[in-house]
Amino acid sequence: MICFQDPHHVPQQTIPVSLDPDPVIDAYKPGVDLTLLRKNLSLSIDERFDNHAALQEFARELRDAGRRFRGSPKKP
């Protein structure tokens, strides 16, 4: 077990971290697309924020479309 110290926390606190394999994480690993992770890690911070903003806009549009379909009023 390794302990990391958070330098921003006063008093300094150690957080135990286990490096033992987790069977739940191991079960999901085959379904993870590493090419997408590598692509995102190759982007600059600004590009990542732009992608995040575009995703938020898309999610808002989907919510609004669902509300229109159901006849619910639009929320700000």
N, CA, C and O atoms as a GROMACS GRO file, in nm:
protein
  304
    1MET      N    1   0.084  -0.118   0.000
    1MET     CA    2   0.000   0.000   0.000
    1MET      C    3   0.089   0.125   0.000
    1MET      O    4   0.188   0.130   0.072
    2ILE      N    5   0.053   0.224  -0.082
    2ILE     CA    6   0.126   0.349  -0.091
    2ILE      C    7   0.039   0.460  -0.033
    2ILE      O    8  -0.083   0.458  -0.052
    3CYS      N    9   0.098   0.553   0.037
    3CYS     CA   10   0.024   0.667   0.091
    3CYS      C   11   0.069   0.794   0.022
    3CYS      O   12   0.189   0.822   0.013
    4PHE      N   13  -0.026   0.871  -0.027
    4PHE     CA   14   0.004   1.000  -0.089
    4PHE      C   15  -0.034   1.111   0.007
    4PHE      O   16  -0.132   1.100   0.080
    5GLN      N   17   0.044   1.216   0.007
    5GLN     CA   18   0.013   1.329   0.093
    5GLN      C   19  -0.037   1.444   0.009
    5GLN      O   20   0.022   1.478  -0.094
    6ASP      N   21  -0.146   1.504   0.053
    6ASP     CA   22  -0.203   1.619  -0.016
    6ASP      C   23  -0.136   1.745   0.038
    6ASP      O   24  -0.161   1.781   0.153
    7PRO      N   25  -0.052   1.813  -0.042
    7PRO     CA   26   0.021   1.930   0.009
    7PRO      C   27  -0.069   2.050   0.036
    7PRO      O   28  -0.026   2.145   0.102
    8HIS      N   29  -0.193   2.049  -0.014
    8HIS     CA   30  -0.282   2.164   0.004
    8HIS      C   31  -0.371   2.150   0.127
    8HIS      O   32  -0.443   2.243   0.162
    9HIS      N   33  -0.366   2.035   0.193
    9HIS     CA   34  -0.450   2.011   0.308
    9HIS      C   35  -0.371   2.036   0.435
    9HIS      O   36  -0.261   1.983   0.451
   10VAL      N   37  -0.426   2.116   0.525
   10VAL     CA   38  -0.358   2.144   0.652
   10VAL      C   39  -0.452   2.100   0.763
   10VAL      O   40  -0.567   2.144   0.763
   11PRO      N   41  -0.412   2.018   0.857
   11PRO     CA   42  -0.284   1.950   0.863
   11PRO      C   43  -0.273   1.844   0.754
   11PRO      O   44  -0.372   1.794   0.701
   12GLN      N   45  -0.148   1.812   0.723
   12GLN     CA   46  -0.123   1.719   0.615
   12GLN      C   47  -0.180   1.582   0.650
   12GLN      O   48  -0.158   1.530   0.760
   13GLN      N   49  -0.254   1.526   0.555
   13GLN     CA   50  -0.321   1.399   0.578
   13GLN      C   51  -0.271   1.296   0.477
   13GLN      O   52  -0.254   1.328   0.360
   14THR      N   53  -0.248   1.174   0.522
   14THR     CA   54  -0.208   1.069   0.430
   14THR      C   55  -0.332   0.992   0.387
   14THR      O   56  -0.420   0.961   0.468
   15ILE      N   57  -0.338   0.961   0.258
   15ILE     CA   58  -0.452   0.890   0.201
   15ILE      C   59  -0.402   0.754   0.153
   15ILE      O   60  -0.319   0.748   0.063
   16PRO      N   61  -0.451   0.645   0.213
   16PRO     CA   62  -0.405   0.514   0.169
   16PRO      C   63  -0.458   0.480   0.030
   16PRO      O   64  -0.575   0.503   0.000
   17VAL      N   65  -0.372   0.425  -0.053
   17VAL     CA   66  -0.410   0.386  -0.189
   17VAL      C   67  -0.362   0.244  -0.212
   17VAL      O   68  -0.246   0.212  -0.188
   18SER      N   69  -0.452   0.159  -0.258
   18SER     CA   70  -0.416   0.020  -0.284
   18SER      C   71  -0.378   0.003  -0.430
   18SER      O   72  -0.446   0.056  -0.518
   19LEU      N   73  -0.270  -0.069  -0.456
   19LEU     CA   74  -0.228  -0.098  -0.592
   19LEU      C   75  -0.265  -0.240  -0.633
   19LEU      O   76  -0.224  -0.288  -0.739
   20ASP      N   77  -0.344  -0.308  -0.548
   20ASP     CA   78  -0.390  -0.443  -0.580
   20ASP      C   79  -0.491  -0.436  -0.695
   20ASP      O   80  -0.569  -0.341  -0.703
   21PRO      N   81  -0.490  -0.536  -0.784
   21PRO     CA   82  -0.587  -0.536  -0.894
   21PRO      C   83  -0.731  -0.538  -0.842
   21PRO      O   84  -0.762  -0.606  -0.745
   22ASP      N   85  -0.816  -0.463  -0.908
   22ASP     CA   86  -0.957  -0.457  -0.872
   22ASP      C   87  -1.034  -0.539  -0.976
   22ASP      O   88  -1.030  -0.505  -1.094
   23PRO      N   89  -1.106  -0.646  -0.935
   23PRO     CA   90  -1.175  -0.730  -1.032
   23PRO      C   91  -1.283  -0.657  -1.111
   23PRO      O   92  -1.311  -0.692  -1.225
   24VAL      N   93  -1.345  -0.555  -1.051
   24VAL     CA   94  -1.448  -0.480  -1.122
   24VAL      C   95  -1.384  -0.399  -1.235
   24VAL      O   96  -1.435  -0.397  -1.347
   25ILE      N   97  -1.274  -0.332  -1.205
   25ILE     CA   98  -1.204  -0.255  -1.308
   25ILE      C   99  -1.152  -0.348  -1.417
   25ILE      O  100  -1.163  -0.318  -1.536
   26ASP      N  101  -1.097  -0.462  -1.378
   26ASP     CA  102  -1.046  -0.557  -1.476
   26ASP      C  103  -1.157  -0.607  -1.568
   26ASP      O  104  -1.131  -0.635  -1.685
   27ALA      N  105  -1.279  -0.620  -1.517
   27ALA     CA  106  -1.391  -0.666  -1.600
   27ALA      C  107  -1.429  -0.564  -1.707
   27ALA      O  108  -1.476  -0.602  -1.814
   28TYR      N  109  -1.408  -0.434  -1.680
   28TYR     CA  110  -1.444  -0.330  -1.776
   28TYR      C  111  -1.332  -0.298  -1.876
   28TYR      O  112  -1.359  -0.240  -1.981
   29LYS      N  113  -1.209  -0.334  -1.845
   29LYS     CA  114  -1.095  -0.299  -1.930
   29LYS      C  115  -1.108  -0.340  -2.076
   29LYS      O  116  -1.072  -0.261  -2.163
   30PRO      N  117  -1.158  -0.460  -2.107
   30PRO     CA  118  -1.168  -0.498  -2.249
   30PRO      C  119  -1.260  -0.406  -2.330
   30PRO      O  120  -1.246  -0.398  -2.452
   31GLY      N  121  -1.353  -0.337  -2.266
   31GLY     CA  122  -1.446  -0.249  -2.337
   31GLY      C  123  -1.398  -0.105  -2.348
   31GLY      O  124  -1.470  -0.021  -2.402
   32VAL      N  125  -1.279  -0.074  -2.300
   32VAL     CA  126  -1.228   0.063  -2.303
   32VAL      C  127  -1.150   0.084  -2.433
   32VAL      O  128  -1.058   0.008  -2.465
   33ASP      N  129  -1.189   0.187  -2.507
   33ASP     CA  130  -1.122   0.219  -2.633
   33ASP      C  131  -1.001   0.309  -2.604
   33ASP      O  132  -1.016   0.429  -2.582
   34LEU      N  133  -0.884   0.250  -2.603
   34LEU     CA  134  -0.762   0.324  -2.569
   34LEU      C  135  -0.727   0.428  -2.675
   34LEU      O  136  -0.660   0.526  -2.644
   35THR      N  137  -0.772   0.408  -2.799
   35THR     CA  138  -0.742   0.508  -2.903
   35THR      C  139  -0.811   0.641  -2.870
   35THR      O  140  -0.754   0.747  -2.896
   36LEU      N  141  -0.933   0.636  -2.814
   36LEU     CA  142  -1.001   0.759  -2.776
   36LEU      C  143  -0.930   0.828  -2.660
   36LEU      O  144  -0.918   0.951  -2.657
   37LEU      N  145  -0.883   0.749  -2.565
   37LEU     CA  146  -0.809   0.807  -2.453
   37LEU      C  147  -0.681   0.875  -2.502
   37LEU      O  148  -0.649   0.987  -2.461
   38ARG      N  149  -0.608   0.806  -2.590
   38ARG     CA  150  -0.484   0.864  -2.642
   38ARG      C  151  -0.512   0.991  -2.722
   38ARG      O  152  -0.438   1.089  -2.712
   39LYS      N  153  -0.620   0.988  -2.802
   39LYS     CA  154  -0.654   1.106  -2.882
   39LYS      C  155  -0.686   1.225  -2.791
   39LYS      O  156  -0.638   1.336  -2.815
   40ASN      N  157  -0.766   1.202  -2.686
   40ASN     CA  158  -0.799   1.310  -2.595
   40ASN      C  159  -0.677   1.361  -2.520
   40ASN      O  160  -0.664   1.481  -2.496
   41LEU      N  161  -0.586   1.272  -2.482
   41LEU     CA  162  -0.466   1.315  -2.411
   41LEU      C  163  -0.371   1.392  -2.502
   41LEU      O  164  -0.286   1.466  -2.453
   42SER      N  165  -0.385   1.375  -2.633
   42SER     CA  166  -0.299   1.448  -2.726
   42SER      C  167  -0.348   1.592  -2.749
   42SER      O  168  -0.276   1.674  -2.805
   43LEU      N  169  -0.472   1.621  -2.706
   43LEU     CA  170  -0.528   1.755  -2.726
   43LEU      C  171  -0.475   1.851  -2.620
   43LEU      O  172  -0.434   1.811  -2.511
   44SER      N  173  -0.476   1.979  -2.657
   44SER     CA  174  -0.438   2.082  -2.559
   44SER      C  175  -0.554   2.101  -2.461
   44SER      O  176  -0.666   2.054  -2.485
   45ILE      N  177  -0.528   2.169  -2.351
   45ILE     CA  178  -0.632   2.196  -2.252
   45ILE      C  179  -0.746   2.275  -2.316
   45ILE      O  180  -0.863   2.245  -2.291
   46ASP      N  181  -0.713   2.375  -2.398
   46ASP     CA  182  -0.817   2.454  -2.464
   46ASP      C  183  -0.903   2.368  -2.555
   46ASP      O  184  -1.025   2.386  -2.560
   47GLU      N  185  -0.841   2.275  -2.628
   47GLU     CA  186  -0.918   2.187  -2.715
   47GLU      C  187  -1.009   2.096  -2.634
   47GLU      O  188  -1.122   2.067  -2.674
   48ARG      N  189  -0.960   2.051  -2.519
   48ARG     CA  190  -1.044   1.967  -2.432
   48ARG      C  191  -1.163   2.046  -2.379
   48ARG      O  192  -1.274   1.994  -2.375
   49PHE      N  193  -1.140   2.170  -2.338
   49PHE     CA  194  -1.249   2.254  -2.291
   49PHE      C  195  -1.349   2.282  -2.402
   49PHE      O  196  -1.470   2.281  -2.379
   50ASP      N  197  -1.300   2.306  -2.524
   50ASP     CA  198  -1.390   2.327  -2.638
   50ASP      C  199  -1.476   2.204  -2.663
   50ASP      O  200  -1.596   2.216  -2.687
   51ASN      N  201  -1.415   2.086  -2.658
   51ASN     CA  202  -1.491   1.962  -2.677
   51ASN      C  203  -1.596   1.945  -2.567
   51ASN      O  204  -1.708   1.902  -2.593
   52HIS      N  205  -1.557   1.978  -2.445
   52HIS     CA  206  -1.650   1.966  -2.332
   52HIS      C  207  -1.768   2.063  -2.350
   52HIS      O  208  -1.883   2.026  -2.327
   53ALA      N  209  -1.740   2.185  -2.391
   53ALA     CA  210  -1.845   2.284  -2.412
   53ALA      C  211  -1.940   2.238  -2.524
   53ALA      O  212  -2.061   2.254  -2.513
   54ALA      N  213  -1.884   2.180  -2.631
   54ALA     CA  214  -1.967   2.130  -2.741
   54ALA      C  215  -2.055   2.015  -2.693
   54ALA      O  216  -2.171   2.006  -2.733
   55LEU      N  217  -2.002   1.929  -2.608
   55LEU     CA  218  -2.081   1.818  -2.555
   55LEU      C  219  -2.193   1.869  -2.466
   55LEU      O  220  -2.305   1.818  -2.471
   56GLN      N  221  -2.164   1.970  -2.385
   56GLN     CA  222  -2.268   2.029  -2.300
   56GLN      C  223  -2.379   2.091  -2.384
   56GLN      O  224  -2.497   2.077  -2.352
   57GLU      N  225  -2.343   2.160  -2.492
   57GLU     CA  226  -2.441   2.220  -2.581
   57GLU      C  227  -2.527   2.111  -2.646
   57GLU      O  228  -2.649   2.125  -2.656
   58PHE      N  229  -2.464   2.003  -2.689
   58PHE     CA  230  -2.536   1.892  -2.749
   58PHE      C  231  -2.634   1.830  -2.649
   58PHE      O  232  -2.748   1.800  -2.684
   59ALA      N  233  -2.590   1.812  -2.524
   59ALA     CA  234  -2.677   1.757  -2.420
   59ALA      C  235  -2.796   1.849  -2.394
   59ALA      O  236  -2.909   1.802  -2.375
   60ARG      N  237  -2.772   1.981  -2.394
   60ARG     CA  238  -2.882   2.077  -2.375
   60ARG      C  239  -2.982   2.066  -2.488
   60ARG      O  240  -3.103   2.067  -2.465
   61GLU      N  241  -2.933   2.055  -2.612
   61GLU     CA  242  -3.022   2.042  -2.726
   61GLU      C  243  -3.105   1.914  -2.718
   61GLU      O  244  -3.223   1.914  -2.752
   62LEU      N  245  -3.043   1.805  -2.673
   62LEU     CA  246  -3.118   1.680  -2.657
   62LEU      C  247  -3.226   1.693  -2.550
   62LEU      O  248  -3.338   1.646  -2.570
   63ARG      N  249  -3.192   1.757  -2.437
   63ARG     CA  250  -3.292   1.777  -2.332
   63ARG      C  251  -3.407   1.860  -2.383
   63ARG      O  252  -3.523   1.826  -2.360
   64ASP      N  253  -3.376   1.969  -2.454
   64ASP     CA  254  -3.481   2.056  -2.507
   64ASP      C  255  -3.569   1.981  -2.607
   64ASP      O  256  -3.690   1.999  -2.608
   65ALA      N  257  -3.508   1.898  -2.691
   65ALA     CA  258  -3.585   1.820  -2.788
   65ALA      C  259  -3.676   1.721  -2.716
   65ALA      O  260  -3.791   1.702  -2.757
   66GLY      N  261  -3.628   1.660  -2.610
   66GLY     CA  262  -3.710   1.568  -2.533
   66GLY      C  263  -3.827   1.639  -2.468
   66GLY      O  264  -3.938   1.587  -2.464
   67ARG      N  265  -3.801   1.758  -2.416
   67ARG     CA  266  -3.910   1.836  -2.354
   67ARG      C  267  -4.014   1.877  -2.458
   67ARG      O  268  -4.134   1.871  -2.432
   68ARG      N  269  -3.967   1.918  -2.575
   68ARG     CA  270  -4.063   1.956  -2.682
   68ARG      C  271  -4.146   1.835  -2.722
   68ARG      O  272  -4.267   1.846  -2.744
   69PHE      N  273  -4.082   1.719  -2.732
   69PHE     CA  274  -4.152   1.597  -2.770
   69PHE      C  275  -4.259   1.560  -2.667
   69PHE      O  276  -4.369   1.519  -2.703
   70ARG      N  277  -4.225   1.575  -2.540
   70ARG     CA  278  -4.318   1.542  -2.433
   70ARG      C  279  -4.415   1.655  -2.403
   70ARG      O  280  -4.510   1.636  -2.327
   71GLY      N  281  -4.393   1.771  -2.460
   71GLY     CA  282  -4.481   1.886  -2.436
   71GLY      C  283  -4.450   1.958  -2.307
   71GLY      O  284  -4.533   2.035  -2.259
   72SER      N  285  -4.332   1.936  -2.248
   72SER     CA  286  -4.294   2.003  -2.124
   72SER      C  287  -4.243   2.142  -2.155
   72SER      O  288  -4.188   2.166  -2.262
   73PRO      N  289  -4.261   2.236  -2.062
   73PRO     CA  290  -4.207   2.371  -2.084
   73PRO      C  291  -4.054   2.372  -2.082
   73PRO      O  292  -3.990   2.292  -2.014
   74LYS      N  293  -3.997   2.464  -2.158
   74LYS     CA  294  -3.852   2.479  -2.164
   74LYS      C  295  -3.800   2.546  -2.039
   74LYS      O  296  -3.856   2.645  -1.994
   75LYS      N  297  -3.692   2.491  -1.982
   75LYS     CA  298  -3.628   2.552  -1.866
   75LYS      C  299  -3.509   2.632  -1.914
   75LYS      O  300  -3.449   2.599  -2.017
   76PRO      N  301  -3.473   2.739  -1.842
   76PRO     CA  302  -3.359   2.822  -1.885
   76PRO      C  303  -3.227   2.750  -1.878
   76PRO      O  304  -3.123   2.808  -1.911
   0.00000   0.00000   0.00000
